[in-house]
């Protein structure tokens, strides 16, 4: 039915794959399977998604040729405080997969295993991809991909997390309140199937590095290597308040650290983020 397949590392780790012609939401489908007793790790991919979701209930448009996939991940043995950091694991894995996709002459994985030196470095030049806190991937300041992490406790105390990936491979939605792009529009010709192959492998290595949250410091370092806006103006809308300052870093809990003009620092757990010139206009 499709050309989607798991990479060799994902197969070796026992991950599985369900591919659907059409779904309302891959995240919804994956979590429904978890409620029925599925433990994962299990990928759910849809060739067409009719009711995709972003953060805070926003819609995520899925266009033909784009990647729409969700990974069901068991987290019963993970400290609940550490579960949100899976979103950073996903971001690091997606960036690595994107780098491999646009540089097929360098197919080796970019995230090193815990036994290797941390960080794969750049392959063949600087990467055009940047991670925007907390859950977007940008190309030239335009949104290429979004991530959605959801978690749920089931009867009996078993817990599951679902990580959703939406990547504009062939096309990007129009009439959005922010700039958006696709790999094709950015002159990177590839297929969603090839990107998924790499992503399924990179998430295996990133998750091992994360080590149920105990290795988040290594994931944080990799995330910061590809972060957008470090050292630049940032504004964060938190309810009715707007926090302005300089994007200094993310802390060991994954919170955004904003330094104000007077040198004080504020940590932000969630909010609507604007970087660079968009921050000064916000």
N, C-alpha and C positions, 0 to 999 in steps of 0.2 A: 504493500500500500504506500510505502514511502521509503526514502533512502536514509532514514534516521537509524543510527546504530550507536551502541556504547563503545567507547574507546577501550583499549586493552587493559588499562589500569582499573577502569570501572568494572569491567567483566571479572577481573581477577579478585576484586574486592567484594564480589557478590552482589553488585548493584543490578537492578532490573529496570526494564523499560516498557511502558505502555504508550502506544501511539494511537491517537484518535483523529479521525477525519475532521470532526467538529466537536467543540465543547463550549459550554457557557464560560467556564473559567478553569484553567488547569489547577490553580490553587484550591478552588472549591472541590474539584474532583479528587485531588490528592488527600485533602483533609477528610472527605467523606469516606474514602478507603481506610484511613486511619481509624475513624470511628467504628468501622466494621471489623477492625482487628488487624489490619495491615500494619506492619511495623517498619517496613522499609529497610535500607534505603531503596527508594523506588522513584524513578523519573516518570512523569506524566507529560506528554507532548501533544499539542494540538496543531493540526495544519491550519485550522481556522478557529479562532476564539471569538465568541459572540458577546461575552459580558465580562471582559477583563477588568481587573481592578488595580488601582495604584494605592499609594498611601492615603490614609484618611478618607477612604471610600471614593476617591476620584476614579474616573473611567480611564482605562488603558486601551487605546485602539490597536487592534491587531490586523495588519494588512498582509495580503498574500506575499509569500516569500520571506516573511520575517520569522524570527524565532520566538515561540511562546512555549515555555517549559517550566515545570515545577518539580522540585525534589522533596520528597517526603523523607524526613530524617528523624530517627528515634533519639529522644533526649531525656529519657527516664533516668539515665545515669549521669546527667549533667546538672550542675548546680543551677537552679532557675535564674540566678543573677547573671550567669554566663550565657544563657540562651540568646539574648539579643545580639551578642557579639558574632553569632553565625552570619549576620548580615555583612560584616566586614570580611569574613571568610569567603562569602559569595562574591563580593566585589573584587577581592584579590584574585580569585579563580577566574572570573570573567575577563579581567584585564589580561591575564596570562593567556587565556584562550584566544582573545582578540589579537594579541601580538603574534601568536602562532598562525592564526588564520591568514593574516595579511603578509606573512613571510614564510610561505610554504617550503622555501629552500632551507629553512631552519626549523624542522618539525619537532625538535626535542622539547620536552616539557620545560617550562620556565620557572615554575616553583620547585624548589629543591625539597627533597624529603627531609625529615628530621635528622637523618644520619648524614646529610650533605651540608655543605655550607649554605646558610640561609640566604635566599634571594638569588634569582637566576641572572640578574643584570639585564641590560638591554641586548638585544640581538639585532645586529645590522643597523644601528642608529637609534635615535631617540624615538620613543613611542608617541603617537599622536593622541593616545587615549588618557583621560584623566578621570579620577574618582571625585565626585562631588558629594560631600557629606550631606545626609547619611547614606543615600541609596541610589545615586545616579551615576552614569558614565557619560562623559562629554567628549566631543570632538570639536575643536575650535570654538569652544564655549557653547556649542549646541548639544542638546540632549540626544544621545544615541541609544541609551538603554536605561531601564529602571528595574529595581529589585524590590520585592515585597516579601517580608518575613512575617509569618503568622505562627502562633503556637497555641496549643490547646491541651488541657488535662482531661483525660477520659475517665469514665467510671472505673474505680479500682486504683486510681492514681497513676496509671500509665500516661506518659506525656509524649507529644509529637510536635515537631516543627515542620513547616512547609516553607521552602524558599522558592519564590517565583522569579523567573527571569523573562523580561520582555526586551528583545533587541531588534532595533530597526536595521534589518539586513538589506532588504531590497527597496524599501520606501519608508518615508516618515509621514505621520499625520499632518494635515494642514490646519490652519486656523486655530492654532494653539496659543495660549497666553505667554509662551516662551519659545525661543528658537529650538528647532528640532532638525535632526539630520539622520541619514542612514549611511551604512557602509558604502552602498552603491553611489549615493549622492556625494560622498567624500572620496570617490574614485578608488574604492577598495572593492573589487569584484570578487565575491565569494558566495557560497550557499549556506543557508541556515543549517543544513545537515552537517556540513563540514565544521562549522563553528560549534555545533552541539557535540560532535565527536571529541574535539579538544576540551570543551568545557567539562564533559563528564569525567575526563581524566584529571584535569586540573583541580576539580573540587575534591577528588580523593586525596591528592597530595596536600592540599590546603587544610582539609579536615584533620589529617594526621598531624600536621604542624600545629594546628589549633589545640589538639589533644583535650577535647571536652572542656575547653576554656582555659586549661592550665598553660597553654602555649600562646595565649592571646598577645603577649608582648612581641612575639615574632610576627604574627599576623599584622599587628599594629605598625610595625616597622615597614613591612611590605606595602601596606595601605598608604602610609605617608610618602613612600617613594613615588607614588603615582597620584598623589592628591592634587586637586585643583585649588588654587587660591592661597596656598600657604604664604604667609607674610604679606598678604594683600588685604584691602578693605573687605569687610563682610558685614552684612546686616541680617539679623534673624528676627522674624516675626513670631512672637510667642503670645498667642491670644491677642489682646489689644495692645501689647507692648512691642516696641522694636528696639533690639539691642544692636548698637553700632560699635565697630572696633576693628581690630586686626585679627585675622584668622591665624592663631599662633600654632595650634597643634590639636590633636585629639589626645585625651588622657587615657590611663590604663583601663578605664571603664568604657571607652569609646565615645565619651562626651566631647563636644566641640568646646575648645578653649578660646575665648575671645578676650583680647587685651584692649582696654579702653585707652583714651588719650592720656589719662592720668596714671597709667601703669597698672591699674587694678585689673584683675582677671575674673572672668565669669565663665562658669561651665554651663553648657546647654545640653539638655537631654533630648529635646525634640523641638522642632520649629521649622518655619519656611525660610530657607537660606537664599540670599542673593550675594553674589561675588563680584568683585572688581567694580566696574562702572555702574553695574546694576545695583550694587550695594549703596553707593553714594546717592543714587536716585531714589532708593526705597524710602 
